């Protein structure tokens, strides 16, 4: 009786152990399966989330690019729409500028032509000639034609030449026996009432009416063809300095030239310019250099 019980116990004991082991194994298997399921569940969620994020990110990126392209396209369209009228305006202005440049060039050419014409007129000269004086010279053509006239005083003769286009340029002289008439329309005594000049040692004297002599200091003394010619101004008459000018003085802003003639009827000639801005000393000297005595 004892053995069977032992056997039963052993058998039961083994079974229990086995069951316990099986139960434990099963439990272990059941426990392990739960953890695997949790791991599998978490992994699936992570993959799903990642995939969703990637999809959303890709969508956002695509949307952003699409918006950017739309903005870029719209900007390019607006830029082209803006550039077109701007380019048209630039082209219009450039065309206008080219026209103005052509007009400027035309005006410059016209200006040069006019300046050449003016210079030609300025350089042009006319000849003055009077047989009774035995002298010829050239003067600016812009002064116009000359008109020579002669008159009588109480005694002797007086002559004068005027110029049509310049009433501030004239010439004249008197004969040695000239005496102004109080009733004659010969005018007041002036620089033209001369018989020429004389030189006494180092001094020069203006020769006036009835043997009148006035000491002068010329601005310049020229030698033209062996003949001495004096250029004078308002400061040349020694006696006038610091006083009222004498009637024979050419006056302020004026120039004069005194010339001794070789003709028998008249011994002297005065050239008188009342405008030194028009006829400078240099221009007067150039004119005097053309003098020829017949």
BAMIMAR-434345 format. One record per residue (C-alpha): chain; x negated, y negated, z negated; residue number from 0. Coordinates in Angstrom, 3 decimals, padded with zeros to 6 digits. Example, Ala and Ser with C-alpha at 12.3 -4.5 7.8 and 13.67 -1.06 7.14 Angstrom:
{unit:A&c1:-012.300&c2:004.500&c3:-007.800&pos:0}
{unit:A&c1:-013.670&c2:001.060&c3:-007.140&pos:1}
END
This chain:
{unit:A&c1:000.000&c2:000.000&c3:000.000&pos:0}
{unit:A&c1:-002.866&c2:-002.203&c3:-000.786&pos:1}
{unit:A&c1:-004.507&c2:-001.971&c3:002.674&pos:2}
{unit:A&c1:-001.457&c2:-002.743&c3:004.707&pos:3}
{unit:A&c1:-000.901&c2:-005.824&c3:002.718&pos:4}
{unit:A&c1:-004.446&c2:-006.718&c3:003.210&pos:5}
{unit:A&c1:-004.016&c2:-006.137&c3:006.864&pos:6}
{unit:A&c1:-000.875&c2:-008.125&c3:006.938&pos:7}
{unit:A&c1:-002.454&c2:-010.913&c3:005.079&pos:8}
{unit:A&c1:-005.413&c2:-010.840&c3:007.347&pos:9}
{unit:A&c1:-003.241&c2:-010.726&c3:010.323&pos:10}
{unit:A&c1:-001.084&c2:-013.490&c3:009.062&pos:11}
{unit:A&c1:-004.136&c2:-015.301&c3:007.960&pos:12}
{unit:A&c1:-005.605&c2:-015.076&c3:011.455&pos:13}
{unit:A&c1:-002.405&c2:-016.047&c3:013.011&pos:14}
{unit:A&c1:-002.095&c2:-019.007&c3:010.747&pos:15}
{unit:A&c1:-005.654&c2:-019.939&c3:011.459&pos:16}
{unit:A&c1:-005.012&c2:-019.366&c3:015.069&pos:17}
{unit:A&c1:-001.868&c2:-021.286&c3:014.885&pos:18}
{unit:A&c1:-003.586&c2:-023.855&c3:012.866&pos:19}
{unit:A&c1:-006.352&c2:-023.931&c3:015.414&pos:20}
{unit:A&c1:-003.871&c2:-023.859&c3:018.216&pos:21}
{unit:A&c1:-001.832&c2:-026.478&c3:016.489&pos:22}
{unit:A&c1:-004.917&c2:-028.476&c3:015.914&pos:23}
{unit:A&c1:-005.980&c2:-027.910&c3:019.509&pos:24}
{unit:A&c1:-002.566&c2:-028.765&c3:020.714&pos:25}
{unit:A&c1:-002.525&c2:-031.748&c3:018.499&pos:26}
{unit:A&c1:-005.932&c2:-032.649&c3:019.781&pos:27}
{unit:A&c1:-004.732&c2:-032.160&c3:023.303&pos:28}
{unit:A&c1:-001.641&c2:-034.187&c3:022.591&pos:29}
{unit:A&c1:-003.734&c2:-036.952&c3:020.984&pos:30}
{unit:A&c1:-006.198&c2:-036.970&c3:023.853&pos:31}
{unit:A&c1:-003.407&c2:-037.163&c3:026.397&pos:32}
{unit:A&c1:-001.923&c2:-040.226&c3:024.655&pos:33}
{unit:A&c1:-005.230&c2:-042.068&c3:024.756&pos:34}
{unit:A&c1:-005.692&c2:-041.203&c3:028.434&pos:35}
{unit:A&c1:-002.240&c2:-042.467&c3:029.128&pos:36}
{unit:A&c1:-003.025&c2:-045.720&c3:027.325&pos:37}
{unit:A&c1:-006.276&c2:-046.080&c3:029.262&pos:38}
{unit:A&c1:-004.518&c2:-045.328&c3:032.520&pos:39}
{unit:A&c1:-001.738&c2:-047.805&c3:031.664&pos:40}
{unit:A&c1:-004.250&c2:-050.609&c3:030.805&pos:41}
{unit:A&c1:-006.315&c2:-049.920&c3:033.901&pos:42}
{unit:A&c1:-003.268&c2:-050.122&c3:036.110&pos:43}
{unit:A&c1:-002.206&c2:-053.387&c3:034.512&pos:44}
{unit:A&c1:-005.689&c2:-054.854&c3:035.001&pos:45}
{unit:A&c1:-005.790&c2:-053.812&c3:038.639&pos:46}
{unit:A&c1:-002.321&c2:-055.222&c3:039.198&pos:47}
{unit:A&c1:-003.230&c2:-058.492&c3:037.497&pos:48}
{unit:A&c1:-006.461&c2:-058.745&c3:039.431&pos:49}
{unit:A&c1:-004.698&c2:-058.000&c3:042.697&pos:50}
{unit:A&c1:-002.018&c2:-060.556&c3:041.859&pos:51}
{unit:A&c1:-004.657&c2:-063.144&c3:040.999&pos:52}
{unit:A&c1:-006.492&c2:-062.438&c3:044.221&pos:53}
{unit:A&c1:-003.289&c2:-062.715&c3:046.208&pos:54}
{unit:A&c1:-002.331&c2:-065.957&c3:044.466&pos:55}
{unit:A&c1:-005.877&c2:-067.290&c3:044.862&pos:56}
{unit:A&c1:-005.948&c2:-066.347&c3:048.515&pos:57}
{unit:A&c1:-002.556&c2:-067.956&c3:048.973&pos:58}
{unit:A&c1:-003.652&c2:-071.114&c3:047.174&pos:59}
{unit:A&c1:-006.849&c2:-071.241&c3:049.249&pos:60}
{unit:A&c1:-004.898&c2:-070.740&c3:052.456&pos:61}
{unit:A&c1:-002.358&c2:-073.370&c3:051.388&pos:62}
{unit:A&c1:-005.123&c2:-075.790&c3:050.446&pos:63}
{unit:A&c1:-006.835&c2:-075.242&c3:053.795&pos:64}
{unit:A&c1:-003.548&c2:-075.655&c3:055.601&pos:65}
{unit:A&c1:-002.836&c2:-078.935&c3:053.746&pos:66}
{unit:A&c1:-006.403&c2:-080.096&c3:054.387&pos:67}
{unit:A&c1:-006.103&c2:-079.273&c3:058.075&pos:68}
{unit:A&c1:-002.772&c2:-081.094&c3:058.243&pos:69}
{unit:A&c1:-004.276&c2:-084.138&c3:056.530&pos:70}
{unit:A&c1:-007.337&c2:-083.962&c3:058.759&pos:71}
{unit:A&c1:-005.200&c2:-083.635&c3:061.877&pos:72}
{unit:A&c1:-002.955&c2:-086.482&c3:060.774&pos:73}
{unit:A&c1:-006.018&c2:-088.618&c3:059.990&pos:74}
{unit:A&c1:-007.560&c2:-087.836&c3:063.368&pos:75}
{unit:A&c1:-004.321&c2:-088.752&c3:065.113&pos:76}
{unit:A&c1:-004.091&c2:-092.026&c3:063.193&pos:77}
{unit:A&c1:-007.769&c2:-092.717&c3:063.883&pos:78}
{unit:A&c1:-007.296&c2:-092.060&c3:067.589&pos:79}
{unit:A&c1:-004.181&c2:-094.237&c3:067.611&pos:80}
{unit:A&c1:-006.172&c2:-096.980&c3:065.881&pos:81}
{unit:A&c1:-009.275&c2:-096.554&c3:068.035&pos:82}
{unit:A&c1:-007.382&c2:-096.756&c3:071.308&pos:83}
{unit:A&c1:-006.064&c2:-100.343&c3:070.932&pos:84}
{unit:A&c1:-009.317&c2:-101.339&c3:069.227&pos:85}
{unit:A&c1:-011.357&c2:-100.019&c3:072.141&pos:86}
{unit:A&c1:-008.996&c2:-101.762&c3:074.544&pos:87}
{unit:A&c1:-009.503&c2:-105.032&c3:072.626&pos:88}
{unit:A&c1:-013.272&c2:-104.585&c3:072.604&pos:89}
{unit:A&c1:-013.215&c2:-103.965&c3:076.340&pos:90}
{unit:A&c1:-011.080&c2:-107.063&c3:076.855&pos:91}
{unit:A&c1:-013.441&c2:-109.202&c3:074.745&pos:92}
{unit:A&c1:-016.480&c2:-107.785&c3:076.541&pos:93}
{unit:A&c1:-014.907&c2:-108.647&c3:079.878&pos:94}
{unit:A&c1:-014.180&c2:-112.177&c3:078.647&pos:95}
{unit:A&c1:-017.749&c2:-112.495&c3:077.373&pos:96}
{unit:A&c1:-019.094&c2:-111.434&c3:080.763&pos:97}
{unit:A&c1:-016.917&c2:-114.072&c3:082.428&pos:98}
{unit:A&c1:-018.177&c2:-116.739&c3:080.016&pos:99}
{unit:A&c1:-021.774&c2:-115.693&c3:080.628&pos:100}
{unit:A&c1:-021.217&c2:-116.023&c3:084.359&pos:101}
{unit:A&c1:-019.629&c2:-119.453&c3:083.838&pos:102}
{unit:A&c1:-022.549&c2:-120.485&c3:081.609&pos:103}
{unit:A&c1:-025.011&c2:-119.378&c3:084.274&pos:104}
{unit:A&c1:-023.055&c2:-121.319&c3:086.874&pos:105}
{unit:A&c1:-022.984&c2:-124.427&c3:084.649&pos:106}
{unit:A&c1:-026.726&c2:-124.135&c3:084.003&pos:107}
{unit:A&c1:-027.401&c2:-123.926&c3:087.732&pos:108}
{unit:A&c1:-025.143&c2:-126.915&c3:088.324&pos:109}
{unit:A&c1:-026.889&c2:-128.796&c3:085.507&pos:110}
{unit:A&c1:-030.291&c2:-128.076&c3:087.037&pos:111}
{unit:A&c1:-029.051&c2:-129.264&c3:090.415&pos:112}
{unit:A&c1:-027.676&c2:-132.466&c3:088.888&pos:113}
{unit:A&c1:-030.888&c2:-133.051&c3:086.953&pos:114}
{unit:A&c1:-032.872&c2:-132.565&c3:090.148&pos:115}
{unit:A&c1:-030.590&c2:-135.018&c3:091.936&pos:116}
{unit:A&c1:-030.903&c2:-137.540&c3:089.098&pos:117}
{unit:A&c1:-034.662&c2:-137.132&c3:089.080&pos:118}
{unit:A&c1:-034.655&c2:-137.536&c3:092.833&pos:119}
{unit:A&c1:-032.651&c2:-140.757&c3:092.529&pos:120}
{unit:A&c1:-034.895&c2:-141.954&c3:089.696&pos:121}
{unit:A&c1:-038.031&c2:-141.203&c3:091.666&pos:122}
{unit:A&c1:-036.644&c2:-142.690&c3:094.854&pos:123}
{unit:A&c1:-038.094&c2:-146.073&c3:095.738&pos:124}
{unit:A&c1:-037.278&c2:-149.010&c3:097.934&pos:125}
{unit:A&c1:-039.731&c2:-151.430&c3:099.455&pos:126}
{unit:A&c1:-039.672&c2:-155.126&c3:098.671&pos:127}
{unit:A&c1:-041.259&c2:-157.280&c3:101.333&pos:128}
{unit:A&c1:-041.398&c2:-161.045&c3:101.809&pos:129}
{unit:A&c1:-043.527&c2:-162.460&c3:104.608&pos:130}
{unit:A&c1:-043.493&c2:-165.897&c3:103.080&pos:131}
{unit:A&c1:-045.194&c2:-164.465&c3:100.009&pos:132}
{unit:A&c1:-047.480&c2:-162.163&c3:101.920&pos:133}
{unit:A&c1:-046.790&c2:-159.276&c3:099.580&pos:134}
{unit:A&c1:-045.019&c2:-155.884&c3:099.514&pos:135}
{unit:A&c1:-044.410&c2:-153.389&c3:096.707&pos:136}
{unit:A&c1:-042.108&c2:-150.513&c3:095.786&pos:137}
{unit:A&c1:-039.441&c2:-150.602&c3:093.072&pos:138}
{unit:A&c1:-036.824&c2:-148.054&c3:091.834&pos:139}
{unit:A&c1:-034.108&c2:-147.503&c3:094.437&pos:140}
{unit:A&c1:-031.560&c2:-147.509&c3:091.612&pos:141}
{unit:A&c1:-032.047&c2:-151.286&c3:091.347&pos:142}
{unit:A&c1:-030.279&c2:-151.685&c3:094.661&pos:143}
{unit:A&c1:-031.034&c2:-153.966&c3:097.581&pos:144}
{unit:A&c1:-033.112&c2:-157.089&c3:097.035&pos:145}
{unit:A&c1:-032.002&c2:-160.561&c3:098.074&pos:146}
{unit:A&c1:-034.608&c2:-163.285&c3:098.613&pos:147}
{unit:A&c1:-033.757&c2:-166.977&c3:098.495&pos:148}
{unit:A&c1:-035.681&c2:-170.269&c3:098.445&pos:149}
{unit:A&c1:-034.676&c2:-173.741&c3:097.335&pos:150}
{unit:A&c1:-035.999&c2:-177.215&c3:096.824&pos:151}
{unit:A&c1:-036.571&c2:-179.290&c3:093.749&pos:152}
{unit:A&c1:-037.102&c2:-182.992&c3:093.444&pos:153}
{unit:A&c1:-040.300&c2:-182.108&c3:095.182&pos:154}
{unit:A&c1:-041.760&c2:-178.853&c3:096.362&pos:155}
{unit:A&c1:-040.092&c2:-175.468&c3:096.660&pos:156}
{unit:A&c1:-038.909&c2:-172.633&c3:094.442&pos:157}
{unit:A&c1:-038.103&c2:-169.053&c3:095.416&pos:158}
{unit:A&c1:-036.334&c2:-166.162&c3:093.733&pos:159}
{unit:A&c1:-035.429&c2:-162.531&c3:094.447&pos:160}
{unit:A&c1:-032.596&c2:-160.690&c3:092.721&pos:161}
{unit:A&c1:-031.562&c2:-157.026&c3:092.885&pos:162}
{unit:A&c1:-027.980&c2:-155.927&c3:093.473&pos:163}
{unit:A&c1:-027.800&c2:-153.106&c3:090.906&pos:164}
{unit:A&c1:-029.976&c2:-154.587&c3:088.145&pos:165}
{unit:A&c1:-029.450&c2:-158.180&c3:087.057&pos:166}
{unit:A&c1:-032.194&c2:-157.818&c3:084.432&pos:167}
{unit:A&c1:-034.934&c2:-157.409&c3:086.998&pos:168}
{unit:A&c1:-036.001&c2:-160.354&c3:089.165&pos:169}
{unit:A&c1:-039.014&c2:-162.194&c3:090.534&pos:170}
{unit:A&c1:-039.894&c2:-165.719&c3:091.579&pos:171}
{unit:A&c1:-042.348&c2:-168.594&c3:091.682&pos:172}
{unit:A&c1:-042.870&c2:-172.232&c3:092.609&pos:173}
{unit:A&c1:-045.094&c2:-174.201&c3:094.935&pos:174}
{unit:A&c1:-047.917&c2:-176.288&c3:093.513&pos:175}
{unit:A&c1:-046.058&c2:-179.559&c3:094.117&pos:176}
{unit:A&c1:-042.761&c2:-178.366&c3:092.691&pos:177}
{unit:A&c1:-040.873&c2:-180.610&c3:090.318&pos:178}
{unit:A&c1:-037.469&c2:-179.598&c3:089.005&pos:179}
{unit:A&c1:-034.597&c2:-181.876&c3:089.882&pos:180}
{unit:A&c1:-032.233&c2:-182.833&c3:087.069&pos:181}
{unit:A&c1:-029.344&c2:-182.588&c3:089.505&pos:182}
{unit:A&c1:-030.465&c2:-179.475&c3:091.370&pos:183}
{unit:A&c1:-028.833&c2:-176.120&c3:090.656&pos:184}
{unit:A&c1:-032.198&c2:-174.443&c3:090.211&pos:185}
{unit:A&c1:-031.489&c2:-173.622&c3:086.569&pos:186}
{unit:A&c1:-033.447&c2:-174.193&c3:083.374&pos:187}
{unit:A&c1:-037.202&c2:-173.729&c3:083.423&pos:188}
{unit:A&c1:-038.102&c2:-170.118&c3:082.677&pos:189}
{unit:A&c1:-040.799&c2:-167.492&c3:083.160&pos:190}
{unit:A&c1:-040.337&c2:-167.564&c3:086.949&pos:191}
{unit:A&c1:-041.434&c2:-171.209&c3:087.191&pos:192}
{unit:A&c1:-045.048&c2:-170.260&c3:087.733&pos:193}
{unit:A&c1:-047.871&c2:-170.918&c3:090.143&pos:194}
{unit:A&c1:-049.768&c2:-167.879&c3:088.849&pos:195}
{unit:A&c1:-052.544&c2:-167.920&c3:086.269&pos:196}
{unit:A&c1:-056.152&c2:-168.979&c3:085.874&pos:197}
{unit:A&c1:-059.027&c2:-167.510&c3:083.950&pos:198}
{unit:A&c1:-061.495&c2:-169.736&c3:082.123&pos:199}
{unit:A&c1:-064.337&c2:-167.685&c3:080.744&pos:200}
{unit:A&c1:-062.610&c2:-165.119&c3:078.499&pos:201}
{unit:A&c1:-059.272&c2:-166.944&c3:078.308&pos:202}
{unit:A&c1:-056.197&c2:-166.730&c3:080.518&pos:203}
{unit:A&c1:-053.721&c2:-169.530&c3:081.176&pos:204}
{unit:A&c1:-050.190&c2:-169.429&c3:082.565&pos:205}
{unit:A&c1:-049.794&c2:-172.103&c3:085.250&pos:206}
{unit:A&c1:-046.404&c2:-173.791&c3:085.143&pos:207}
{unit:A&c1:-044.643&c2:-176.759&c3:086.667&pos:208}
{unit:A&c1:-046.643&c2:-179.915&c3:087.422&pos:209}
{unit:A&c1:-049.980&c2:-178.458&c3:086.323&pos:210}
{unit:A&c1:-048.757&c2:-177.218&c3:082.927&pos:211}
{unit:A&c1:-051.164&c2:-174.714&c3:081.352&pos:212}
{unit:A&c1:-050.236&c2:-172.327&c3:078.512&pos:213}
{unit:A&c1:-052.834&c2:-170.042&c3:076.945&pos:214}
{unit:A&c1:-051.869&c2:-166.383&c3:077.093&pos:215}
{unit:A&c1:-053.267&c2:-163.104&c3:075.880&pos:216}
{unit:A&c1:-052.053&c2:-160.397&c3:078.257&pos:217}
{unit:A&c1:-050.903&c2:-157.003&c3:077.051&pos:218}
{unit:A&c1:-052.899&c2:-155.533&c3:079.882&pos:219}
{unit:A&c1:-054.982&c2:-156.722&c3:082.820&pos:220}
{unit:A&c1:-054.865&c2:-154.573&c3:085.968&pos:221}
{unit:A&c1:-057.040&c2:-154.525&c3:089.045&pos:222}
{unit:A&c1:-055.001&c2:-153.689&c3:092.127&pos:223}
{unit:A&c1:-056.930&c2:-153.674&c3:095.383&pos:224}
{unit:A&c1:-059.452&c2:-156.168&c3:094.014&pos:225}
{unit:A&c1:-056.735&c2:-158.515&c3:092.731&pos:226}
{unit:A&c1:-056.259&c2:-159.084&c3:089.002&pos:227}
{unit:A&c1:-052.711&c2:-158.852&c3:087.662&pos:228}
{unit:A&c1:-051.610&c2:-159.672&c3:084.090&pos:229}
{unit:A&c1:-048.856&c2:-157.950&c3:082.086&pos:230}
{unit:A&c1:-047.393&c2:-160.118&c3:079.289&pos:231}
{unit:A&c1:-044.645&c2:-160.002&c3:076.654&pos:232}
{unit:A&c1:-043.081&c2:-162.405&c3:074.147&pos:233}
{unit:A&c1:-046.194&c2:-162.271&c3:071.939&pos:234}
{unit:A&c1:-048.607&c2:-163.129&c3:074.732&pos:235}
{unit:A&c1:-048.085&c2:-166.912&c3:074.618&pos:236}
{unit:A&c1:-050.509&c2:-168.077&c3:071.924&pos:237}
{unit:A&c1:-048.743&c2:-171.366&c3:071.124&pos:238}
{unit:A&c1:-045.435&c2:-169.566&c3:070.510&pos:239}
{unit:A&c1:-046.625&c2:-167.350&c3:067.678&pos:240}
{unit:A&c1:-044.698&c2:-168.147&c3:064.527&pos:241}
{unit:A&c1:-042.620&c2:-170.726&c3:066.374&pos:242}
{unit:A&c1:-039.648&c2:-170.886&c3:068.701&pos:243}
{unit:A&c1:-040.449&c2:-169.431&c3:072.083&pos:244}
{unit:A&c1:-041.164&c2:-171.828&c3:074.899&pos:245}
{unit:A&c1:-038.952&c2:-171.743&c3:077.977&pos:246}
{unit:A&c1:-041.731&c2:-170.091&c3:080.023&pos:247}
{unit:A&c1:-041.942&c2:-167.146&c3:077.603&pos:248}
{unit:A&c1:-040.364&c2:-163.951&c3:079.020&pos:249}
{unit:A&c1:-038.575&c2:-163.436&c3:075.685&pos:250}
{unit:A&c1:-038.012&c2:-160.596&c3:073.230&pos:251}
{unit:A&c1:-037.473&c2:-157.084&c3:074.599&pos:252}
{unit:A&c1:-038.856&c2:-158.336&c3:077.909&pos:253}
{unit:A&c1:-041.940&c2:-157.789&c3:080.031&pos:254}
{unit:A&c1:-043.509&c2:-159.849&c3:082.746&pos:255}
{unit:A&c1:-046.272&c2:-159.682&c3:085.321&pos:256}
{unit:A&c1:-048.157&c2:-162.714&c3:086.660&pos:257}
{unit:A&c1:-049.734&c2:-162.393&c3:090.088&pos:258}
{unit:A&c1:-051.883&c2:-164.787&c3:092.108&pos:259}
{unit:A&c1:-050.858&c2:-164.833&c3:095.784&pos:260}
{unit:A&c1:-053.017&c2:-165.429&c3:098.817&pos:261}
{unit:A&c1:-050.363&c2:-167.143&c3:100.911&pos:262}
{unit:A&c1:-050.622&c2:-170.863&c3:101.576&pos:263}
{unit:A&c1:-047.095&c2:-171.938&c3:100.615&pos:264}
{unit:A&c1:-046.882&c2:-170.255&c3:097.200&pos:265}
{unit:A&c1:-049.860&c2:-169.577&c3:094.946&pos:266}
{unit:A&c1:-048.223&c2:-167.366&c3:092.350&pos:267}
{unit:A&c1:-045.440&c2:-164.876&c3:091.609&pos:268}
{unit:A&c1:-043.859&c2:-163.612&c3:088.408&pos:269}
{unit:A&c1:-042.051&c2:-160.268&c3:088.062&pos:270}
{unit:A&c1:-039.630&c2:-160.322&c3:085.120&pos:271}
{unit:A&c1:-037.836&c2:-157.438&c3:083.394&pos:272}
{unit:A&c1:-035.434&c2:-158.298&c3:080.584&pos:273}
{unit:A&c1:-034.962&c2:-154.658&c3:079.535&pos:274}
{unit:A&c1:-038.039&c2:-152.851&c3:078.201&pos:275}
{unit:A&c1:-035.978&c2:-149.707&c3:077.576&pos:276}
{unit:A&c1:-035.342&c2:-149.438&c3:081.297&pos:277}
{unit:A&c1:-038.694&c2:-150.701&c3:082.536&pos:278}
{unit:A&c1:-041.487&c2:-149.743&c3:080.153&pos:279}
{unit:A&c1:-045.072&c2:-150.964&c3:080.419&pos:280}
{unit:A&c1:-046.024&c2:-147.635&c3:082.023&pos:281}
{unit:A&c1:-043.289&c2:-147.937&c3:084.660&pos:282}
{unit:A&c1:-044.137&c2:-151.565&c3:085.331&pos:283}
{unit:A&c1:-047.803&c2:-150.695&c3:085.722&pos:284}
{unit:A&c1:-046.915&c2:-147.907&c3:088.159&pos:285}
{unit:A&c1:-044.852&c2:-150.376&c3:090.178&pos:286}
{unit:A&c1:-047.647&c2:-152.961&c3:090.246&pos:287}
{unit:A&c1:-050.090&c2:-150.353&c3:091.527&pos:288}
{unit:A&c1:-048.067&c2:-150.232&c3:094.777&pos:289}
{unit:A&c1:-048.659&c2:-153.933&c3:095.498&pos:290}
{unit:A&c1:-050.195&c2:-154.782&c3:098.847&pos:291}
{unit:A&c1:-051.251&c2:-158.232&c3:099.977&pos:292}
{unit:A&c1:-050.853&c2:-159.134&c3:103.647&pos:293}
END
